[in-house]
Amino acid sequence: MENQIFELQYALDTFYFLVMGALVMWMAAGFSMLEAGLVRAKNTTEILTKNIMLFAVACTMYLICGYEIMYGGGYFLSGIAGGDSLVADALKTSAENGFGGDSVYSKASDFFFQVVFVATAMSIVSGAVAERMKLWAFCLFAVVMTGVIYPLEGSWTWGSADVFGMYNLGALGDMGGFSDFAGSGIVHLAGAAAALAGVLLLGARKGKYGKDGSIKPIPGANLPMATLGTFILWMGWFGFNGGSVLKLGDIANANSVAMVFLNTNAAAAGGVIVALIAARMLFGKADLTMALNGALAGLVAITAEPSTPTPLAATLIGGVGGALVVFSIVMLDKLKIDDPVGAISVHGTVGMWGLMAVPLTNTDATFGAQFIGLVTILAWVFAASFVTWMVIKVIMGIRVSEEEEYAGVDLSECGMEAYPEFTGAQGSGK
C-alpha cells in the first residue's frame, strides 16, 4: 500500500515539475516579445533570431556538459543508454530517507526544469547587447555561458558536483546563512553580470550619447508587443518560483506552492505601482516602459525568497525593486552604459536587492552570508564573461560596422526585415 501511495506521489511530483518547467520555457516567448518591442523595427528579426538560437544552444550545451558540471553523475550521457530504472532509483531513495522526506521526481524532469533556467539566464544577456552585436559572436558566447560559466556557478549554489576540485572553494549552498530559493542571484544576477561584461566591451549604440553628455532616447518600435511579453513573463514566473518548491504531493508543500504563487504575484504588482510613481516623480509622466520593468523588478526581487514573506511584505519587497529599477536605469544612462531593454538594472541591481532581502523574512539566512554569495556570483560570472567576450572580440569581433548598425542588423545579420510591407526595404525603423 505504501508503495502505491509513493508511486502516486512520484507521478504527481514529476507531472508538477514538468508543467512548471513548461511555464518557465514559455518565458522564452516573453523575453522574445519584450525585447522585440523595445528595440527599433530594423533590429526586430535579429533579436528574435537570437532568442530562439540561445534557447536551442542552452538546451544542447546543458545536455552535453552543463548538467554534468552542475550536478555531477553524467546521467544524460550514460544513464539513459544504460537503461537504469528511474522508479527503482526513486523507491530506493524514498526507502533511505523515509516516505515523503525528500522530493521525488524523475531525473529527466529535473533536467528539463533546470535547463529552462539556464536559458532564462542567457535570455537576460540578449536584450542588453541588442542592436549592435554580431549574431554569431553572441551565439559563441551562449555556448560558453550555458555550457560552463552558469553551470559551474550553479554547482557552488544549487548543485553538488565536485568539478576540477572547485566545489569546496565556492560551496555557497553549504555555507550557513546563504539562501537563494529560486535564483535572484544564481540566475538573474548571473545573467546581468554576463550582460554587463558584454556591454562594457561592446560600447553604446551610435547616437545614444552626445559629445556634450546629452542622452538621446531611442524608443522601442512596438510597445504593445513589449507589454505582451511582460505579461507572458509574469505568468511564466509562477513556474519559475512555484516549481522551485520541487514537489506538490503532500499538504505542506501544496500550501507552500500556494504561498509562493501569491507572493510572486503580489511582488510584481508592488513593483509596477512603485515604478510608476517613481517615473511620475522623475519625468512627470506615467512611463509605460518603466512600469513594465517595474513588474519584472518585483518578480526578480521576490525570487530569492517567495515562500516566507507575508503577502504585504512581498508587495513591499517588490515595490523596493520597482523603485530601484527606475533609478538604476537612469544612473546607467548617466554612466553611458547602454542597455536598450534595462536588463542589467532589472536582473542585476534588483537581483542584488532580492538576495539581500532574504534575511528580512527568512531567519535561517544572514546578511553576511547573502553578501558573500552576491559577491561570489557577481565576481565569477562577470570575470569569466569578460574574458570570454574579449577572446571572441579578438577572434571574430563582437560589433557590427557603423554602416550595418545604421541600416539595421536585420539586414546585415539575417538578410530580412520583420515589417517589410510597412516600413519598406533597406532601412526600416531609421
C-alpha positions as CSV (number, residue, x, y, z in Angstrom):
1,M,0.0,0.0,0.0
2,E,2.8,2.4,0.9
3,N,4.5,1.7,-2.5
4,Q,1.2,2.5,-4.3
5,I,0.9,5.8,-2.4
6,F,4.6,6.6,-3.2
7,E,4.0,5.8,-6.9
8,L,1.1,8.3,-6.9
9,Q,3.2,10.9,-5.2
10,Y,6.0,10.2,-7.6
11,A,3.7,10.7,-10.6
12,L,2.2,13.8,-9.2
13,D,5.5,15.5,-8.3
14,T,7.0,14.6,-11.7
15,F,4.0,15.9,-13.5
16,Y,4.0,19.1,-11.5
17,F,7.8,19.6,-12.1
18,L,7.2,19.2,-15.9
19,V,4.3,21.6,-16.0
20,M,6.3,24.2,-14.1
21,G,9.2,23.7,-16.4
22,A,6.9,24.3,-19.4
23,L,5.8,27.6,-17.8
24,V,9.4,28.6,-17.4
25,M,10.1,27.6,-21.0
26,W,7.2,29.9,-22.0
27,M,9.2,32.8,-20.5
28,A,11.4,32.5,-23.7
29,A,8.4,33.8,-25.6
30,G,8.1,36.6,-23.1
31,F,11.7,37.7,-23.4
32,S,11.4,37.5,-27.2
33,M,8.3,39.7,-27.3
34,L,9.7,42.1,-24.7
35,E,12.9,42.6,-26.5
36,A,11.4,42.8,-29.9
37,G,9.1,45.5,-28.6
38,L,11.8,47.6,-27.0
39,V,14.3,47.6,-30.0
40,R,13.9,49.6,-33.2
41,A,12.0,48.0,-36.0
42,K,15.1,47.5,-38.1
43,N,16.5,45.2,-35.4
44,T,13.5,43.0,-34.7
45,T,14.3,39.9,-36.8
46,E,17.8,39.7,-35.4
47,I,16.6,39.9,-31.8
48,L,14.0,37.2,-32.4
49,T,16.7,35.0,-34.1
50,K,18.9,35.4,-31.1
51,N,16.2,34.4,-28.7
52,I,15.3,31.1,-30.4
53,M,19.0,30.4,-31.1
54,L,20.0,30.9,-27.5
55,F,17.3,28.6,-26.3
56,A,18.4,25.8,-28.6
57,V,22.1,26.4,-27.7
58,A,21.3,26.4,-23.9
59,C,19.3,23.1,-24.2
60,T,22.1,21.4,-26.2
61,M,25.1,22.6,-24.1
62,Y,23.4,21.8,-20.8
63,L,22.7,18.3,-22.2
64,I,26.3,17.8,-23.3
65,C,28.2,19.2,-20.3
66,G,26.2,21.7,-18.3
67,Y,24.2,19.3,-16.2
68,E,27.3,17.2,-15.5
69,I,29.2,20.2,-14.3
70,M,26.3,21.5,-12.1
71,Y,25.1,18.3,-10.6
72,G,27.5,15.5,-11.5
73,G,26.7,11.9,-12.3
74,G,26.9,12.1,-16.1
75,Y,23.3,10.8,-16.2
76,F,22.3,12.1,-19.6
77,L,25.5,10.9,-21.3
78,S,25.3,7.4,-20.0
79,G,22.3,6.7,-17.7
80,I,19.6,6.5,-20.3
81,A,21.6,4.4,-22.6
82,G,22.3,2.1,-19.7
83,G,18.6,1.5,-19.2
84,D,18.5,2.2,-15.4
85,S,15.2,2.3,-13.7
86,L,14.0,5.7,-12.7
87,V,11.2,4.5,-10.5
88,A,13.5,1.9,-8.8
89,D,16.0,4.7,-8.0
90,A,13.2,6.8,-6.6
91,L,11.9,4.0,-4.5
92,K,15.4,3.3,-3.2
93,T,15.8,7.0,-2.3
94,S,12.4,7.0,-0.6
95,A,13.3,4.0,1.5
96,E,16.6,5.5,2.6
97,N,15.1,8.9,3.5
98,G,11.6,7.9,4.7
99,F,8.4,8.3,2.8
100,G,7.7,11.9,1.9
101,G,11.1,13.0,3.3
102,D,12.6,14.2,0.1
103,S,11.3,15.4,-3.2
104,V,10.6,12.6,-5.6
105,Y,10.5,13.0,-9.3
106,S,12.3,11.5,-12.3
107,K,15.8,12.7,-13.2
108,A,14.5,13.5,-16.7
109,S,12.0,16.0,-15.2
110,D,14.8,17.5,-13.1
111,F,16.9,18.1,-16.2
112,F,14.1,19.6,-18.1
113,F,13.3,22.0,-15.2
114,Q,17.0,23.0,-14.8
115,V,17.7,23.5,-18.5
116,V,14.9,26.2,-18.9
117,F,16.6,28.1,-16.0
118,V,19.8,28.1,-18.0
119,A,18.0,29.5,-21.0
120,T,16.5,32.2,-18.8
121,A,19.9,33.4,-17.6
122,M,21.1,33.6,-21.2
123,S,18.0,35.4,-22.3
124,I,18.9,38.3,-20.0
125,V,22.1,38.9,-22.0
126,S,20.3,39.1,-25.3
127,G,18.4,42.4,-24.7
128,A,21.3,44.2,-23.1
129,V,23.6,43.8,-26.2
130,A,20.8,44.4,-28.7
131,E,21.1,46.4,-31.9
132,R,24.8,46.3,-32.4
133,M,26.2,42.9,-31.6
134,K,27.2,40.3,-34.2
135,L,24.8,37.4,-34.2
136,W,27.4,34.6,-34.3
137,A,29.6,36.3,-31.7
138,F,26.5,36.2,-29.4
139,C,25.9,32.5,-30.3
140,L,29.5,31.6,-29.4
141,F,29.2,33.3,-26.1
142,A,26.0,31.4,-25.4
143,V,27.9,28.2,-25.9
144,V,30.3,29.1,-23.1
145,M,27.8,30.7,-20.8
146,T,25.3,27.9,-20.8
147,G,27.9,25.1,-21.1
148,V,30.4,26.2,-18.5
149,I,30.0,29.6,-16.8
150,Y,26.5,29.2,-15.4
151,P,26.7,25.5,-14.6
152,L,29.9,26.0,-12.6
153,E,28.4,28.9,-10.6
154,G,25.2,26.8,-10.1
155,S,27.3,23.9,-8.8
156,W,28.5,26.2,-6.0
157,T,25.0,27.1,-5.0
158,W,22.3,24.5,-6.0
159,G,24.5,21.7,-7.2
160,S,26.6,19.1,-5.5
161,A,29.2,18.5,-8.1
162,D,33.0,18.4,-7.4
163,V,34.2,20.0,-10.7
164,F,38.0,20.4,-11.1
165,G,38.2,20.4,-7.3
166,M,36.4,23.7,-7.2
167,Y,33.2,22.8,-5.5
168,N,34.6,23.2,-2.0
169,L,36.1,26.6,-2.9
170,G,32.7,28.1,-3.7
171,A,30.2,25.9,-1.8
172,L,27.7,28.6,-1.1
173,G,25.0,26.0,-0.7
174,D,26.9,24.5,2.3
175,M,27.7,27.9,3.8
176,G,25.5,28.6,6.8
177,G,23.1,31.5,6.3
178,F,23.1,31.7,2.5
179,S,19.8,31.1,0.7
180,D,18.5,31.8,-2.9
181,F,15.2,30.0,-3.3
182,A,14.7,30.3,-7.0
183,G,17.6,32.3,-8.3
184,S,17.6,36.1,-7.8
185,G,21.4,35.7,-7.7
186,I,22.0,32.3,-9.2
187,V,20.0,33.1,-12.4
188,H,19.2,36.8,-12.6
189,L,22.3,38.4,-11.2
190,A,24.4,35.9,-13.1
191,G,22.7,36.8,-16.4
192,A,23.1,40.6,-15.7
193,A,26.8,40.2,-14.8
194,A,27.4,38.5,-18.1
195,A,25.4,41.2,-19.9
196,L,27.3,44.0,-18.2
197,A,30.7,42.5,-19.2
198,G,29.5,42.3,-22.8
199,V,28.0,45.9,-22.9
200,L,31.2,47.4,-21.5
201,L,33.3,45.8,-24.3
202,L,30.7,46.5,-26.9
203,G,30.0,50.1,-26.3
204,A,26.9,52.2,-26.7
205,R,24.7,52.4,-29.8
206,K,25.6,55.1,-32.3
207,G,23.9,58.4,-31.4
208,K,22.8,57.3,-28.0
209,Y,25.1,59.7,-26.1
210,G,26.1,63.1,-27.3
211,K,29.6,64.6,-27.0
212,D,28.1,67.2,-24.7
213,G,27.0,64.5,-22.3
214,S,23.4,64.5,-23.5
215,I,21.3,61.3,-23.6
216,K,19.2,60.6,-26.7
217,P,16.1,58.5,-26.0
218,I,15.8,55.6,-28.5
219,P,12.2,54.4,-28.2
220,G,11.1,50.9,-28.9
221,A,9.2,50.1,-32.1
222,N,6.3,48.1,-30.6
223,L,5.2,48.8,-27.0
224,P,2.0,46.6,-27.3
225,M,4.4,43.7,-28.0
226,A,6.6,44.6,-25.1
227,T,3.6,44.7,-22.8
228,L,2.5,41.3,-24.0
229,G,6.0,40.0,-23.4
230,T,5.9,41.3,-19.8
231,F,2.6,39.6,-19.1
232,I,4.0,36.3,-20.5
233,L,7.0,36.7,-18.2
234,W,4.7,37.4,-15.3
235,M,2.8,34.2,-16.0
236,G,5.9,32.2,-16.6
237,W,7.3,33.3,-13.2
238,F,4.7,31.2,-11.4
239,G,6.6,28.2,-12.8
240,F,9.9,29.8,-12.1
241,N,9.2,30.3,-8.4
242,G,6.4,27.7,-7.9
243,G,8.4,24.9,-9.5
244,S,11.3,25.7,-7.2
245,V,9.3,24.2,-4.3
246,L,10.1,21.0,-6.2
247,K,7.1,18.9,-5.2
248,L,3.4,19.1,-4.7
249,G,2.4,15.7,-3.4
250,D,1.7,16.5,0.3
251,I,-0.2,19.1,2.3
252,A,2.8,21.1,3.5
253,N,4.3,21.5,0.0
254,A,0.9,22.2,-1.6
255,N,0.4,25.1,0.9
256,S,4.0,26.3,0.2
257,V,3.3,26.4,-3.6
258,A,0.1,28.4,-3.0
259,M,2.0,30.9,-0.9
260,V,4.8,31.2,-3.4
261,F,2.3,31.9,-6.2
262,L,0.5,34.5,-4.0
263,N,3.8,36.3,-3.1
264,T,5.1,36.2,-6.6
265,N,2.0,38.0,-7.9
266,A,2.0,40.5,-5.0
267,A,5.6,41.4,-5.6
268,A,5.1,42.0,-9.3
269,A,2.1,44.3,-8.5
270,G,4.1,46.2,-6.0
271,G,6.9,46.7,-8.5
272,V,4.5,48.2,-11.1
273,I,2.9,50.6,-8.7
274,V,6.1,52.0,-7.2
275,A,7.9,52.2,-10.6
276,L,5.0,54.2,-12.0
277,I,5.1,56.6,-9.0
278,A,8.9,56.9,-9.3
279,A,8.6,57.6,-13.0
280,R,5.9,60.2,-12.4
281,M,8.2,62.0,-9.8
282,L,11.2,61.9,-12.1
283,F,9.7,62.5,-15.6
284,G,6.3,64.0,-14.9
285,K,4.6,61.2,-16.9
286,A,3.4,57.6,-16.4
287,D,6.2,55.9,-18.3
288,L,5.0,52.5,-19.7
289,T,8.5,51.1,-20.2
290,M,9.3,51.8,-16.5
291,A,6.0,50.1,-15.5
292,L,7.0,47.0,-17.5
293,N,10.4,46.9,-15.9
294,G,8.8,47.6,-12.5
295,A,6.8,44.4,-12.9
296,L,9.9,42.4,-13.8
297,A,11.8,44.0,-11.0
298,G,9.2,43.0,-8.5
299,L,9.4,39.4,-9.8
300,V,13.2,39.3,-9.6
301,A,13.2,40.8,-6.1
302,I,10.9,38.1,-4.7
303,T,12.6,35.2,-6.5
304,A,15.3,34.8,-3.8
305,E,12.6,34.1,-1.2
306,P,9.0,33.8,-2.2
307,S,7.9,31.3,0.5
308,T,8.5,33.1,3.8
309,P,7.2,36.7,3.4
310,T,3.6,37.7,4.2
311,P,1.8,38.9,1.1
312,L,2.2,42.5,2.3
313,A,5.9,42.0,2.9
314,A,6.2,40.5,-0.6
315,T,4.4,43.6,-2.1
316,L,6.9,45.9,-0.3
317,I,9.9,43.8,-1.4
318,G,8.6,44.1,-5.0
319,G,7.9,47.7,-4.5
320,V,11.5,48.4,-3.5
321,G,12.6,46.6,-6.6
322,G,10.3,48.8,-8.7
323,A,11.9,51.9,-7.3
324,L,15.4,50.6,-7.7
325,V,15.0,49.7,-11.3
326,V,13.9,53.2,-12.3
327,F,16.8,54.9,-10.5
328,S,19.2,52.2,-11.8
329,I,18.2,52.7,-15.4
330,V,18.7,56.5,-15.1
331,M,22.0,56.0,-13.4
332,L,23.4,53.6,-16.0
333,D,22.4,56.1,-18.7
334,K,24.4,58.8,-16.9
335,L,27.3,56.4,-16.8
336,K,26.8,55.8,-20.6
337,I,26.2,52.1,-20.1
338,D,23.7,51.5,-23.0
339,D,21.2,48.8,-22.2
340,P,18.3,49.0,-24.6
341,V,15.8,47.0,-22.5
342,G,17.0,47.7,-19.0
343,A,18.1,44.1,-18.4
344,I,21.1,44.9,-16.3
345,S,19.0,47.1,-13.9
346,V,16.1,44.6,-13.7
347,H,18.1,41.5,-13.2
348,G,21.4,42.8,-11.8
349,T,20.6,45.7,-9.5
350,V,17.3,44.2,-8.3
351,G,18.8,40.7,-8.2
352,M,21.2,42.0,-5.6
353,W,18.3,43.5,-3.6
354,G,16.5,40.2,-3.8
355,L,19.4,38.4,-2.3
356,M,19.9,40.9,0.5
357,A,16.2,41.0,1.3
358,V,16.1,37.3,2.2
359,P,17.1,37.6,5.9
360,L,14.2,40.1,6.4
361,T,11.8,37.2,6.4
362,N,13.9,34.0,6.5
363,T,15.6,33.7,9.9
364,D,17.9,30.9,8.5
365,A,19.6,33.5,6.3
366,T,22.1,36.1,7.4
367,F,23.1,39.4,5.7
368,G,26.8,38.5,5.8
369,A,26.3,35.1,4.0
370,Q,24.0,36.7,1.5
371,F,26.6,39.4,0.7
372,I,29.3,36.8,0.3
373,G,27.1,34.9,-2.1
374,L,26.3,38.0,-4.0
375,V,29.9,39.0,-4.4
376,T,30.9,35.4,-5.4
377,I,28.3,35.1,-8.1
378,L,28.9,38.6,-9.4
379,A,32.7,38.3,-9.5
380,W,32.8,34.9,-11.1
381,V,30.3,35.4,-13.8
382,F,31.5,39.0,-14.6
383,A,35.2,37.9,-14.8
384,A,34.6,34.7,-16.8
385,S,32.2,36.5,-19.1
386,F,34.6,39.4,-19.7
387,V,37.4,37.1,-20.6
388,T,35.1,35.1,-22.9
389,W,33.8,38.3,-24.6
390,M,37.3,39.5,-25.0
391,V,38.5,36.3,-26.7
392,I,35.6,36.4,-29.0
393,K,36.3,40.0,-29.8
394,V,39.9,39.2,-30.7
395,I,38.9,36.1,-32.8
396,M,35.9,37.5,-34.8
397,G,34.8,40.8,-33.4
398,I,31.6,41.4,-31.5
399,R,30.2,44.5,-33.0
400,V,28.8,45.1,-36.5
401,S,30.1,48.0,-38.6
402,E,28.7,51.5,-38.3
403,E,27.0,51.2,-41.7
404,E,25.4,47.9,-40.7
405,E,24.2,49.3,-37.4
406,Y,22.7,52.3,-39.2
407,A,20.9,50.1,-41.8
408,G,19.8,47.7,-39.1
409,V,21.2,44.3,-38.0
410,D,18.1,42.6,-39.5
411,L,19.6,43.2,-43.0
412,S,23.3,42.6,-42.2
413,E,22.8,39.6,-39.9
414,C,19.6,38.0,-41.1
415,G,19.0,39.4,-44.6
416,M,15.3,40.1,-43.9
417,E,13.1,42.6,-42.1
418,A,10.4,42.0,-39.7
419,Y,8.0,44.5,-41.2
420,P,8.9,44.9,-44.9
421,E,5.5,45.8,-46.1
422,F,5.0,48.6,-43.6
423,T,8.4,50.2,-43.5
424,G,10.0,49.3,-46.8
425,A,13.2,47.6,-47.6
426,Q,16.7,48.9,-46.8
427,G,16.5,50.7,-43.5
428,S,13.3,50.1,-41.6
429,G,13.0,52.0,-38.4
430,K,15.5,54.7,-39.1
